[in-house]
Amino acid sequence: MTEKNAKNNGHLGAIDGLKGIGACIIAFFWHYQHFSPPDGSPFFSLFPMCYKYGSFMVELFFMLSGFGMMIGYSERVIGRRIGFREFIVKRLRRIYPPFLFFTLLTAVLEAAYYHRCGDTFVYGNFDIQHLIYNLLLMQDGFFGKDWSFDAPSWCISICMLCYLIFYFILYRVKNERHACYAFFGTTLLGTTITLSGLNYPIWNELVGRGIACFSAGAILCTVYRNRERFRYQRLGYVCLAAVIVSYLVLRFRPEFMGDFRMAFILGIAPAMILSALFIPWLGKILSIRPLTYLGSLSIVIYLVHFPVQCAVKLVDEYAGLGLNYSTKAVWLSYAAAVMISALLYRLFIAKAAEKAVSGFFRKKETSLHKNKA
């Protein structure tokens, strides 16, 4: 199957739906703990798993990223139709503008919070050294786990490392089958790094999780592309059953799960993706317009939710509101603020920020050509 046909296939709307759901679980449930709600988390009885295990949506994000990169770039890289520089610039143009904008916004908000409270909100390491790490996309994983500034953006730095590995593998192999073998090897490597318990530059849990999941996503793309060779709908239902059983075990008998992170990376997350792709009715549900639109906003939701939290706490402190973060009204207001902020960035800032970043490199190139002339 060609990339064009794959992109036009309706099944892939489910991938966007999964991205949107994953981003919302992280922003609205898992990281709501930053507010330290005194009387328990709002809607906990309805979404207990989202609060307890929402962090694993990061693994799903890495896997979906590997899947999407394989769909979008594998044939072009293997066929030498896109060079390394063009590939990296395309990725930076997509992720660096929102990352830079929200990192700098977080720095301003944290400075105001520090002035008021004498400390930063949630994450420390508020200094020039860690700001430089962030601006170079080396904030976490490259130099340990020193959470700083817009800390949830750590996965962006690991994604850049995964992109480099992805391009190197595809550039060196002859076809997608050989690439699949290589990605199987990097999945094992990432799993080994994760389980090693070591915390060295590059060789640490954060990097291991990213490499393992990103590589697994690339393999899933190969399975998807070759789905006509087997009864893929039947496989989809088997995967869905596995996800349901895993959920029930985790909910009612978590002691039988073992290492949930490994179970999620090697089994549950791939099963979620394949069931979404191979079961028609499930794919249609995940492909409804609101969910796919959330998917298109997922990276912005992920990056903006912590600055919004900083802003909420800042207003609370300066205005002396005494907000009770255990109330549903505060939770709903916070969720609305995140969505509105994401939409405002998308509508009024995204294009300008992207042009500024890409224009910076174009100006450099133009000046070089003039100097040569």
Helices and strands as residue ranges (DSSP letters): H 3-8, G 10-12, H 13-28, G 30-35, H 48-53, G 54-56, H 57-78, H 84-117, H 128-135, G 151-153, H 154-172, H 176-196, H 205-225, G 227-229, H 232-252, G 254-256, H 260-263, I 264-268, H 269-278, H 280-286, H 289-296, H 298-319, H 328-344, I 345-349, H 350-372
